[in-house]
Amino acid sequence: MNKTELKKSDPEVYATVEGEMQRQREGVELIASENYVSPAVLEALGSHMTNKYAEGFPGKRYYGGQEFTDAVETLAIERAKKIFRCNHANVQPLSGAPANIAVYFSWLEPGDAIMGMDLSHGGHLTHGSPVTYMSKLFNFVRYKMGDLETGAIDYDDMLKVAKQEKVKIILAGFSAYPRELDYAKIRAVADEVGAIAMADVAHVAGLIAAGELKNPFDYGFNVVTTTTHKTLRGPRGGMILSQGKVSNPLKAVEKTVENLPTLIDRSVFPGFQGGPHMNNIAAIAVALGEAMQPEYKVYAKQVILNAKTMAERLMSNGCKLVTNGTDNHMMVVDCVKSFGLNGKEVQHILDEVGISASKSTVPDDTLPPYSPSGLRLGTPAITTRGMKEPEIDKLTDFMLQAIREHADEAKMAQLKVSVREFCLSFPLPGV
Ligand SMILES: Cc1ncc(COP(=O)(O)O)c(C=O)c1O
């Protein structure tokens, strides 16, 4: 994007923005939750929509002047509903965490129980980590993998605990789990205990949108939350998708499963947030439009193929992966078992040669979260850059070489040059 005005009026900020752009151009992005948006998404994000207050919902705003904000929010809503096959979409959550919190408050009373995936087995902080405020308000209970070698969840235990704790929401979702969940089994558990079934598909939304992974709505889920900036390749933001009766969000409704769409709308605004970020919503609409194109399906297929290629290459070089492979876009390497180093140390080594990844816990990790045993790797960003199987092999070899030779300064410096050259042959979108 052209940044001549910024350069002229604020050279200090310009330097940081330009620096980050160069860092992205010259380095490899293997953080599973990151991606590169298209120039069209960037333009919508930097548009005049940012100037507008639009509290309320399309056709029901508190301030005037809403002709175009109504139109763009409606476009985002309709596209989201079509892609995910549901009858309601709220596109206003400011990000993934606020989306989850808004759902909790739409359905739960303080002290109610909600069941999410154990954090060390792949669940997300917002699914009830003790460091979050939500964990002080609601009673989060856990399910886990029953078989760490395949990643299969222990659904019998899920049912037992759900009954015992009288859970009101069963939450399917993860940020570090490389397999698919059995949504039909989770729906059955929810039915047996009278809970609603909620999925947080933040990580895999793009793969679901492209039809490459299962859609929880096809298994009777009530609510699906997502971020818009991971595999979905939009701006940072969140969405809450739901099934039920859609009615006027400005009027209170009874707490019933059928009324979930309205309970959720009212929970987002005025329950939790103020004015929606309309530039973000415009950019979400653009990203959803892109996700409906045939090229996006090709992209999503390649993301998974690339992840499987990387997982195979790592395992054939003696690495231990959590669940021994992947079915989605990410994998978790057990660095202690693979290299005798912790995830923080390996993250640092890769950083030194221009490869970004994120440390991660492994199931029931005995190391602390800040220096855990694992490293999470993902392929959404490098696939957007155009990398395919041969490049994935090369990149995996760069990583293994860095870990092997990290004590040798000269070799690391040479490797950094090679990684940079390799990256520069795959253009960064929007540059
Ligand atoms: C499964 C899941 N849910 C929610 C979030 C939170 O999203 P955000 O960081 O946009 O608040 C994340 C982010 O990593 C996630 O992986």
The ligand as a Tripos MOL2 file, in Angstrom:
@<TRIPOS>MOLECULE
LIG
   16    16     1     0     0
SMALL
NO_CHARGES

@<TRIPOS>ATOM
      1 C1         -9.5930  -21.1440   19.4460 C.3       1 LIG1
      2 C2         -9.3880  -19.6800   19.6980 C.ar      1 LIG1
      3 N1        -10.3780  -18.9540   20.2130 N.ar      1 LIG1
      4 C3        -10.2470  -17.6480   20.4840 C.ar      1 LIG1
      5 C4         -9.0640  -17.0020   20.2210 C.ar      1 LIG1
      6 C5         -8.9330  -15.5570   20.6180 C.3       1 LIG1
      7 O1         -8.9020  -14.7220   19.5510 O.3       1 LIG1
      8 P1         -8.3490  -13.2110   19.6720 P.3       1 LIG1
      9 O2         -6.8910  -13.3260   19.9070 O.co2     1 LIG1
     10 O3         -8.7250  -12.6340   18.3610 O.co2     1 LIG1
     11 O4         -9.0770  -12.5740   20.8080 O.co2     1 LIG1
     12 C6         -8.0010  -17.6980   19.6470 C.ar      1 LIG1
     13 C7         -6.7350  -16.9910   19.3590 C.2       1 LIG1
     14 O5         -5.6870  -17.4850   19.2260 O.2       1 LIG1
     15 C8         -8.1520  -19.0830   19.3950 C.ar      1 LIG1
     16 O6         -7.1550  -19.8160   18.9020 O.3       1 LIG1
@<TRIPOS>BOND
     1     1     2 1
     2     2     3 ar
     3     2    15 ar
     4     3     4 ar
     5     4     5 ar
     6     5     6 1
     7     5    12 ar
     8     6     7 1
     9     7     8 1
    10     8     9 2
    11     8    10 1
    12     8    11 1
    13    12    13 1
    14    12    15 ar
    15    13    14 2
    16    15    16 1
@<TRIPOS>SUBSTRUCTURE
     1 LIG1         1 GROUP 0 **** ****
